[in-house]
Amino acid sequence: MAVTAAAFAATSFDYLIAGGGTAGLTLAARLSEDPAVTVGVIEAGVDRSADPKVLTPGLTSSLWGDPDYDWVFRSAPQADNGRVLAHPRGKLLGGSSGINLNAWTHASQKDIDDWGLLGNDGWSWADLLPYYKKSENYLPPPAETAEAQDIDFVDPSCHGEGGPVQNRFPSFYSSFYNSWSPTFANLNLSVTSDPKCGLGLGGAAKLVSFDKDNARSYAGNTYYPLSKNRPNLKILTGALVTKINFYRRTDRAGNLRAEGLSFKAGRRTRTVKARREVILAAGTFQSPQLLELSGIGSPSILAKHGIPLLYANPATTSPSRSATPPPPAKPRRNPSATTPPSSTKPSPCTTPTVPGL
């Protein structure tokens, strides 16, 4: 349920989630299924689940660059030509699933299995497929669409039924997309199997996250309505998480332990505590940014911005892939938000934890 900043700060939660985007709302919905635990979510954006600009797929590009919907991140100038590129990231409940182009795709089996080979137990195609299917409600196309787009490759065993997020093949295709599959077929590059099974290669029509009325289906109008009225879940919108707070003492192994979060709502900064876990779900740029603001990252970057070092982990940031938000979204002592490289270095935190990226 929605709550005021003061009431939120006065509550101690079992699980505290920074970010109410795609991952944050999914986690909140799943965790709050257990009525014995309390869950709190802090999101900088607001609920736009009834906004026609979000729900209408044809208006998606109008959301990019609009600070009411998008964080308006820009890349650092490129070394070879000085170009600055946009990195749209959703600033609303549901996050980037509310402003993306609706394509419903997954990585290949090998890509996901490789995450496990880096030392991340539980990250494999076999582990994730049940959850992919649990999230999905696949709507088979009418016969004329199936024939026109040659989608005999669909394997129902790789798709979910009854999940919150609706997906389907579009009911309308432009002349460009009508030429897509035949062109690949003429090049002997037709898809070899259903891409949703993680092995298919070749050109094929893509699924989109549309409901039966051709409106966007995303975390903000699926997972959020499922859970928002649960008394053990509180969601604070219009508030920006600014820092992870840690206990002064480490555990016996010398690991930091997250105590809660600081957040800014209006002109006032408040703190809120977690009894069990603090979970970062602030996205590719802002999760590592929060770690840096909290003292976890490259010592040189933190020193440059006057942030006391709690744990040195250069893998938290990658200067070659930095992105900076435009004013006024950028906090005064904020290091550049960056995309972290892959790393097998363990997280420095234990329960309550900041999970590794």
C-alpha positions as CSV (number, residue, x, y, z in Angstrom):
1,M,0.0,0.0,0.0
2,A,1.1,3.6,-0.5
3,V,2.4,5.4,2.5
4,T,3.8,8.8,3.5
5,A,7.5,9.4,4.0
6,A,7.1,9.9,7.7
7,A,5.1,6.7,8.2
8,F,7.6,4.7,6.0
9,A,10.6,5.9,8.0
10,A,8.9,5.0,11.3
11,T,8.5,1.4,10.2
12,S,11.2,-1.3,10.5
13,F,10.9,-3.8,7.7
14,D,12.1,-7.3,7.3
15,Y,13.1,-6.6,3.7
16,L,13.9,-3.2,2.4
17,I,14.1,-2.7,-1.4
18,A,15.8,0.3,-3.1
19,G,14.0,0.7,-6.4
20,G,10.5,-0.1,-7.5
21,G,11.3,-1.0,-11.1
22,T,11.0,-4.3,-12.9
23,A,13.1,-6.3,-10.4
24,G,12.0,-4.3,-7.3
25,L,8.3,-4.8,-7.9
26,T,8.7,-8.5,-8.7
27,L,10.7,-9.0,-5.5
28,A,8.2,-7.1,-3.5
29,A,5.3,-9.1,-4.9
30,R,7.0,-12.4,-4.2
31,L,8.3,-11.6,-0.8
32,S,5.1,-10.2,0.5
33,E,3.2,-13.4,-0.4
34,D,4.4,-14.5,3.0
35,P,2.1,-12.5,5.5
36,A,4.6,-13.1,8.3
37,V,7.2,-10.8,6.7
38,T,7.1,-7.0,6.1
39,V,8.4,-5.5,2.9
40,G,9.2,-1.8,2.1
41,V,10.0,-0.4,-1.4
42,I,11.4,3.1,-2.1
43,E,10.9,4.4,-5.7
44,A,11.9,7.8,-7.0
45,G,9.1,7.8,-9.7
46,V,5.4,7.5,-9.3
47,D,2.6,5.1,-10.3
48,R,1.8,5.7,-14.0
49,S,0.0,2.4,-14.6
50,A,-3.1,4.3,-15.9
51,D,-1.1,6.8,-18.0
52,P,-2.0,6.5,-21.8
53,K,1.5,7.6,-22.7
54,V,2.9,4.5,-20.9
55,L,0.2,2.1,-22.0
56,T,0.2,3.0,-25.7
57,P,3.1,1.3,-27.4
58,G,3.2,3.8,-30.3
59,L,4.0,6.6,-27.8
60,T,7.0,4.9,-26.3
61,S,9.6,7.2,-27.9
62,S,7.8,10.3,-26.5
63,L,8.8,9.0,-23.0
64,W,12.5,9.1,-23.7
65,G,14.1,12.3,-22.6
66,D,11.1,13.3,-20.6
67,P,12.2,13.7,-16.9
68,D,8.7,12.7,-15.7
69,Y,9.3,9.2,-17.1
70,D,13.0,8.9,-17.9
71,W,16.2,9.5,-15.8
72,V,17.6,11.1,-19.0
73,F,21.1,9.5,-18.6
74,R,23.7,10.5,-21.1
75,S,26.9,8.7,-21.9
76,A,30.3,10.3,-21.5
77,P,31.5,11.8,-24.7
78,Q,32.9,9.1,-26.9
79,A,36.7,9.2,-27.4
80,D,36.7,8.9,-31.2
81,N,34.0,11.5,-32.1
82,G,32.8,13.2,-29.0
83,R,29.2,11.8,-29.4
84,V,27.0,11.8,-26.3
85,L,24.4,8.9,-26.4
86,A,21.1,8.6,-24.6
87,H,20.6,5.8,-22.1
88,P,16.8,5.8,-21.4
89,R,16.0,4.3,-17.9
90,G,12.5,4.3,-16.5
91,K,11.6,6.6,-13.6
92,L,8.3,5.3,-12.6
93,L,6.8,2.2,-10.8
94,G,7.8,-0.6,-13.1
95,G,11.1,1.0,-14.1
96,S,12.4,0.5,-17.6
97,S,9.7,-2.1,-18.4
98,G,7.4,1.0,-18.5
99,I,9.4,2.8,-21.2
100,N,11.0,0.1,-23.3
101,L,10.0,-1.2,-26.8
102,N,8.1,-4.1,-25.4
103,A,10.2,-6.9,-26.9
104,W,9.9,-10.1,-24.8
105,T,13.2,-11.9,-25.3
106,H,15.7,-13.7,-23.1
107,A,19.4,-14.4,-23.4
108,S,20.8,-17.7,-24.8
109,Q,21.2,-20.7,-22.6
110,K,25.0,-20.4,-22.9
111,D,25.1,-16.8,-21.8
112,I,23.1,-17.5,-18.7
113,D,25.0,-20.7,-17.9
114,D,28.2,-18.7,-18.2
115,W,27.1,-16.5,-15.3
116,G,27.2,-19.7,-13.2
117,L,30.6,-20.6,-14.4
118,L,31.9,-17.3,-13.1
119,G,31.2,-18.7,-9.6
120,N,27.5,-17.6,-9.1
121,D,25.8,-20.7,-7.8
122,G,22.1,-20.9,-8.8
123,W,22.6,-19.0,-12.0
124,S,21.9,-21.3,-14.9
125,W,19.3,-21.7,-17.6
126,A,17.8,-24.7,-15.8
127,D,17.5,-22.7,-12.6
128,L,16.0,-19.6,-14.2
129,L,13.6,-21.1,-16.8
130,P,10.9,-22.0,-14.2
131,Y,10.9,-18.3,-13.1
132,Y,10.8,-17.0,-16.6
133,K,7.7,-19.2,-17.2
134,K,6.2,-18.1,-13.8
135,S,6.3,-14.4,-14.9
136,E,4.6,-15.0,-18.2
137,N,1.2,-15.5,-19.7
138,Y,1.7,-16.4,-23.3
139,L,-1.3,-15.5,-25.6
140,P,-1.2,-17.7,-28.7
141,P,-1.8,-15.7,-31.9
142,P,-4.8,-16.1,-34.2
143,A,-4.3,-18.5,-37.1
144,E,-3.9,-15.7,-39.7
145,T,-1.1,-14.1,-37.7
146,A,0.6,-17.4,-37.1
147,E,0.6,-18.2,-40.8
148,A,1.7,-14.8,-42.0
149,Q,4.6,-14.6,-39.6
150,D,5.6,-18.3,-39.9
151,I,5.7,-19.0,-36.2
152,D,5.7,-22.7,-36.2
153,F,8.9,-22.5,-34.2
154,V,7.0,-21.7,-31.0
155,D,7.6,-24.4,-28.3
156,P,4.9,-24.2,-25.6
157,S,7.1,-25.9,-23.1
158,C,9.3,-22.8,-22.9
159,H,6.4,-20.4,-22.3
160,G,4.4,-19.7,-19.2
161,E,0.6,-19.7,-18.7
162,G,-1.1,-17.7,-16.0
163,G,1.8,-15.4,-15.1
164,P,1.3,-11.7,-14.5
165,V,3.0,-10.3,-17.6
166,Q,1.1,-10.7,-20.8
167,N,2.9,-11.4,-24.1
168,R,1.9,-12.2,-27.6
169,F,2.8,-11.6,-31.2
170,P,1.5,-8.3,-32.5
171,S,-1.8,-8.2,-34.4
172,F,-0.4,-5.7,-36.9
173,Y,2.9,-5.8,-38.9
174,S,4.2,-3.1,-41.1
175,S,5.6,-3.9,-44.6
176,F,9.1,-3.8,-43.1
177,Y,8.3,-6.5,-40.5
178,N,6.3,-8.5,-43.0
179,S,9.5,-8.8,-44.9
180,W,11.6,-9.8,-41.9
181,S,11.2,-13.6,-41.7
182,P,11.0,-14.2,-45.5
183,T,14.3,-12.3,-46.0
184,F,16.1,-14.5,-43.5
185,A,14.5,-17.5,-45.0
186,N,15.9,-16.5,-48.5
187,L,19.3,-16.3,-46.8
188,N,18.9,-19.8,-45.3
189,L,18.9,-18.1,-41.9
190,S,15.5,-19.0,-40.6
191,V,15.2,-19.5,-36.9
192,T,16.3,-23.0,-35.8
193,S,14.0,-23.3,-32.8
194,D,12.0,-21.2,-30.4
195,P,14.3,-18.4,-29.2
196,K,12.5,-18.5,-25.8
197,C,14.0,-22.0,-25.3
198,G,17.5,-20.3,-25.4
199,L,18.9,-22.2,-28.3
200,G,17.2,-20.7,-31.4
201,L,19.3,-18.9,-34.0
202,G,18.1,-17.0,-37.0
203,G,15.6,-14.4,-38.0
204,A,12.1,-14.7,-36.5
205,A,9.1,-12.6,-35.4
206,K,9.5,-11.4,-31.8
207,L,7.0,-11.6,-28.9
208,V,5.9,-8.3,-27.4
209,S,4.6,-7.6,-23.9
210,F,1.1,-6.5,-25.0
211,D,-2.1,-7.5,-23.4
212,K,-5.1,-8.7,-25.3
213,D,-6.1,-5.0,-26.0
214,N,-2.6,-4.2,-27.3
215,A,-1.7,-2.1,-24.3
216,R,1.7,-2.3,-22.6
217,S,2.0,-5.1,-20.0
218,Y,4.8,-4.3,-17.5
219,A,5.7,-4.6,-13.9
220,G,3.8,-1.4,-13.0
221,N,0.4,-2.8,-14.1
222,T,1.0,-6.5,-13.3
223,Y,3.1,-7.1,-10.2
224,Y,2.1,-3.9,-8.6
225,P,-1.7,-4.4,-8.6
226,L,-1.1,-8.0,-7.4
227,S,0.5,-6.8,-4.2
228,K,-0.2,-3.2,-3.5
229,N,-3.1,-3.8,-1.1
230,R,-1.3,-6.3,1.1
231,P,-0.9,-4.9,4.6
232,N,2.6,-6.3,5.0
233,L,3.9,-4.3,1.9
234,K,4.5,-0.5,1.9
235,I,5.6,1.3,-1.2
236,L,6.9,4.9,-1.0
237,T,7.0,6.8,-4.3
238,G,8.5,10.1,-5.1
239,A,11.5,9.4,-2.8
240,L,15.2,9.0,-3.8
241,V,17.4,6.5,-2.0
242,T,20.7,8.3,-1.3
243,K,22.7,5.9,0.8
244,I,23.0,2.4,2.3
245,N,23.6,2.6,6.0
246,F,25.8,0.0,7.7
247,Y,26.2,-1.1,11.3
248,R,29.4,0.4,12.9
249,R,30.7,-3.1,13.7
250,T,31.4,-5.8,11.1
251,D,30.5,-9.4,11.7
252,R,33.0,-12.0,12.9
253,A,34.3,-12.5,9.4
254,G,34.9,-8.8,9.0
255,N,32.0,-8.2,6.6
256,L,29.9,-5.1,6.5
257,R,26.3,-5.5,7.5
258,A,23.6,-3.3,6.0
259,E,21.3,-1.7,8.6
260,G,18.9,0.3,6.4
261,L,18.6,3.1,3.8
262,S,18.7,6.9,3.8
263,F,16.2,8.5,1.4
264,K,15.1,12.0,0.4
265,A,11.5,12.9,0.0
266,G,10.7,16.5,-0.6
267,R,13.4,18.6,1.2
268,R,13.9,16.2,4.0
269,T,16.3,13.2,4.3
270,R,15.1,10.3,6.5
271,T,16.4,6.9,7.4
272,V,14.6,3.5,7.6
273,K,15.8,0.2,9.0
274,A,15.7,-3.4,7.8
275,R,15.7,-6.4,10.2
276,R,16.8,-9.0,7.6
277,E,17.9,-7.7,4.3
278,V,18.5,-4.5,2.2
279,I,18.1,-5.3,-1.5
280,L,19.4,-3.1,-4.3
281,A,17.1,-3.1,-7.3
282,A,17.9,0.4,-8.6
283,G,19.0,-0.7,-12.1
284,T,22.3,-1.0,-14.0
285,F,23.5,2.5,-13.3
286,Q,22.0,3.4,-10.0
287,S,22.7,0.2,-8.0
288,P,26.5,0.6,-8.4
289,Q,26.0,4.3,-7.9
290,L,24.4,3.7,-4.5
291,L,27.2,1.4,-3.5
292,E,29.7,4.2,-4.3
293,L,27.7,6.8,-2.4
294,S,27.7,4.4,0.6
295,G,31.5,3.9,0.6
296,I,31.9,0.7,-1.5
297,G,33.8,1.1,-4.7
298,S,37.1,2.2,-6.2
299,P,39.2,4.1,-3.6
300,S,40.3,6.7,-6.1
301,I,36.8,7.5,-7.2
302,L,35.4,7.7,-3.7
303,A,38.3,9.9,-2.6
304,K,37.7,12.3,-5.5
305,H,34.2,12.8,-4.3
306,G,35.0,13.0,-0.6
307,I,33.2,9.8,0.3
308,P,34.7,7.7,3.2
309,L,35.8,4.3,2.0
310,L,34.2,1.4,3.8
311,Y,35.1,-1.4,1.4
312,A,37.5,-1.2,-1.6
313,N,36.0,-2.9,-4.6
314,P,37.1,-1.5,-8.0
315,A,34.7,-3.8,-9.8
316,T,31.8,-1.6,-8.6
317,T,32.6,0.9,-11.3
318,S,34.1,1.1,-14.8
319,P,35.1,4.6,-15.9
320,S,35.2,3.6,-19.5
321,R,31.4,3.0,-19.4
322,S,30.3,5.9,-17.3
323,A,27.0,7.7,-17.7
324,T,26.1,11.0,-16.0
325,P,22.6,12.3,-15.3
326,P,21.9,15.9,-16.2
327,P,21.1,18.5,-13.6
328,P,19.2,18.7,-11.3
329,A,19.0,14.9,-10.9
330,K,22.7,14.5,-10.0
331,P,23.5,14.7,-6.3
332,R,26.3,17.1,-5.3
333,R,28.8,14.5,-4.3
334,N,27.7,11.8,-6.7
335,P,30.3,9.8,-8.6
336,S,29.4,9.0,-12.2
337,A,26.8,6.2,-12.4
338,T,28.4,3.3,-14.2
339,T,27.8,-0.1,-15.5
340,P,29.8,-2.6,-13.4
341,P,31.9,-5.3,-15.2
342,S,31.4,-9.0,-14.5
343,S,33.2,-10.0,-11.4
344,T,33.5,-13.1,-9.2
345,K,34.6,-11.1,-6.2
346,P,32.2,-11.8,-3.3
347,S,29.9,-9.2,-1.8
348,P,31.4,-7.6,1.3
349,C,28.0,-7.7,3.1
350,T,26.2,-10.3,5.1
351,T,22.7,-10.5,6.5
352,P,21.1,-7.9,6.4
353,T,22.8,-7.8,3.0
354,V,23.3,-5.7,-0.1
355,P,23.2,-8.6,-2.6
356,G,26.1,-8.6,-5.1
357,L,25.4,-7.2,-8.5
